[in-house]
């Protein structure tokens, strides 16, 4: 983990947030390369969940959330972790995360600590203006169910997908970007006819595993955990967690829950007329019927299958898998990030052999501009004048292709293309570079 954290800072992937004022614990900023990697991961998810299917719509909802949403969802009462104080040092910990040095000390009895961040909306600070930063993106999907149905005429089964920030005032944020207080989630709420829920649950677990493998996580580093007993959320009929071997241990990367009709049943009006199976709080406040009519015109409340993945945990997992120290013989090594091409922050670096040669630099910029127009991702001109150093840098940040412009480029119209993983170099006619680039990035499943 220390090596990853150091690489992330040195190369501009991830920084401690608010660092120049001492930092804020449990918050991180994504730097120039981190934002590209994170966007690529999110884009890959969106493509697989929304574009490559015909049964999912997207959504982007507000972060600030009406307290009633989190009252009826159960978050106000149950979104808590047990908190203990160490009477010796005065520090507070989650009950199951007391550090070694405090384990022998006297601790207070655990008390429930709500993880939601509360704020106020508007200029008057009182109970009537209270709001929360959402602790998951899911709730806003449920409360928009009717809006989406009315505007798209969807029928079951169909899903609503959202990627966005969530906030949890974690008692003990830890392990770099694994457990943080502000993070992003990629959540799909997939609505199905009751009775078809178990089959869809199974199907989504399989689909999500394939997607993670396509992001470069080997199948043997992923495990399925069937959540049982007290660990099963109160709303869930069954949850399968996709666990990944993070640098600090085997932990949850994504959870896939069968949430039954709990969510729509909690937020709907006319609950009594709807034959809701889940145990829900009586709701007199909602003004929308969150149900659909079946073929016999009966109203039914759909069940929800929810694959919910953390973007930040995903970034940590793909960087961890890609991080490679390769032995080159003669006591030489190179560090490289063997990222899948679609995730690489920079797709190609165009490197003029000499930084002060106007013709080489101009040609490098021309090549960059013509590759950039395909919008496959970021292409840069790396004008350091030091080819070896440029290759080392781009290996370390996971750039799949380096294209060197040298004097042959001016005289014979050729460039040298170097592959990150094999280090193989080949000479290409400059007129064939565009096609090579397009072919190179078209042969990967995302
Ligand atoms: N809507 C369901 C839900 O939010 P969750 O298991 O609490 O379920 C889903 O969260 C995913 O969000 C987790 O699998 C994890 O990847 C990510 N996640 C949750 N809490 C996180 C935190 N404090 N820091 C980073 N990622 C987190």
Boltz pocket constraint, residues with backbone or C-beta under 6 A from the ligand:
constraints:
  - pocket:
      binder: B
      contacts: [[A, 135], [A, 136], [A, 137], [A, 138], [A, 168], [A, 170], [A, 177], [A, 178], [A, 179], [A, 180], [A, 181], [A, 183], [A, 184], [A, 185], [A, 187], [A, 252], [A, 253], [A, 254], [A, 255], [A, 306], [A, 308], [A, 309], [A, 310], [A, 311], [A, 312], [A, 313]]
      max_distance: 6.0
